[in-house]
Amino acid sequence: MLDFEDAVKGRRSIRSFLPENIPEEDIQKIISLATCAPSAGNYQDWRFKVVINKQVKSKMKEIVQSKLYFLAKQADKKNPESFRERKTSYLFADAPVALVVQTKLYRGALDELMIQCGYKEAEIDYLRMRPDLQTIGALIQTALLAAHSLGYGTCWLAAPNCARHELENLLEIRPPWSIAAIVAIGRPNESKSSKQKIDIDKITEIIY
């Protein structure tokens, strides 16, 4: 495995994958390392569906394409059919593994206190910045680094969530769980150079 700095600096979003199966032990290792991420209240509110079956991935792709077309029609876009071909919304279908990451709403002691004080759910989410989604962000980033350290490429996808309810129905994901994102995983079929990052002096303020 790569050391930490190499893993962080070398990771890229990969959108083309070799048709090479991923050993189950590697998938388990990626998930195991990902769950070392911090979680709100240490509730570890995450679940996973590892979709390897090509027919299921194809059906997921069809669901997303149909939703994209429906949205384009509803918005009265010209050539709504072209929205079906927005591959970045369903590239998981061409990856050996589509890792479906699930979460559920977090409500800790502070949230309950705020509810008792009359705060609405939307106000709590606004003020607290959704600890459950912060948790999932930490989990997914850790998964991306774990996969990269094992020689795999990944792409973190939130676009398929436009059809979240339909995908949850297909994958039999029931409340209180919901899809947070899909991570495409596989051996890279492309190489990418690093992108220019904003100078840290422009984004950092040190308060002495």
Buried (B, 14 or more C-beta within 10 A) or exposed (E): EBEEEEBBEEBBBBBBBEEEEBEEEBBEBBBEBBBEBEBBBEBEBBBBBBBBEEEBBEBBBBBBBEBBBBBBEEEEEEEBEEBBEBEEBBBBBBBBBBBBBBBBBBBEEEBEEBBEEEBEEEEBBEEBEBBBBBBBBBBBBBBBBBBBBBEBBBBBBEBBBBBBBBBBEBBEBEEEBBBBBBBBBBBBBEEEEEEEEEEEEEEEEEEE
